[in-house]
Amino acid sequence: MRKLVLGMALVAVTSLGATSVIAADDPIEIRKSIMQSVGAAAGLGGGMMKGEIAYTPAAGKAVIAAMDASAHSFGSFFPAGSEAGDTTASPKIWEDAAGFEAALAKFSEATGAAMAASGRSGPADVDAFKAAMGPVFGNCKSCHEAFRVKK
């Protein structure tokens, strides 16, 4: 399990580090890198919630920290003109900027609450992890439904 947690941390750091290698003028690629980190964290979190992966507080904290870091950076990469290209970002993001900002704020609030609830060491057990992550995953789902084009 320790190797899994270290591997997740490496994936998160590598994904965020890869973002710095991507051209600063390519917000679509940066968004994709951030969402890959979110996907990796969600995969680990979902696996623990379903009992497919053994839960540990450190792994729970890693999932929550990755989601929280993404929540605080993701919204910065939707400038005007980045709606075209290889992206699943819905045009609604630019058409309803206030709605998108509100969705991002709700996501940040949920991840911030999960961080606060997890303490320094992470949620003590899988039930505490589920309680902390439920609202986070709910925000992911609602944002994807409203602001993402399904492939």
C-alpha positions, 0 to 999 in steps of 0.5 A, a space after each residue: 500500500 505504501 508503494 501505491 501511495 508513493 506512486 500516486 504522489 509521483 503521478 500527481 507531482 509528475 502531472 503537475 510538473 509536466 504542466 510546467 513543461 507544456 508551453 505556457 500559451 497552451 491552456 488546452 494542454 494544461 487543462 488536460 494535464 490537470 484533469 489527468 491528475 484529477 482522474 488519477 486521484 478519482 480512480 484511487 479514491 473511487 477504488 478505495 470507496 468501492 473496497 477495490 483498493 485497501 484504504 489508508 489515511 495517507 492515500 485518502 489525504 493524497 486524493 484529497 490534496 490532489 483534488 484541492 490543488 486542481 480546484 485552485 488552479 484549473 479555472 485559470 486555464 480557460 482564456 478567451 480563444 481556448 474554446 477551439 481545438 482538441 478539447 472537451 470544454 463546452 462552449 457554455 464555459 465562455 457563454 455562461 462564464 458566471 455559471 462556470 465560475 460559480 461551479 468552480 467556486 463550489 468545487 473549491 469549497 468542497 475540496 477545501 472542506 474535505 481538506 479541513 475534515 481530513 486533518 493532517 494525516 487523512 480521514 481515519 477510515 473509509 467512511 470518513 473518506 467517503 463523507 469528505 469526498 462525496 461532495 467533491 465527486 458530486 461537484 465533479 459530476 455536475 460540472 462535467 454535465 454542465 460544462 463538458 462536451 461528451 465524446 
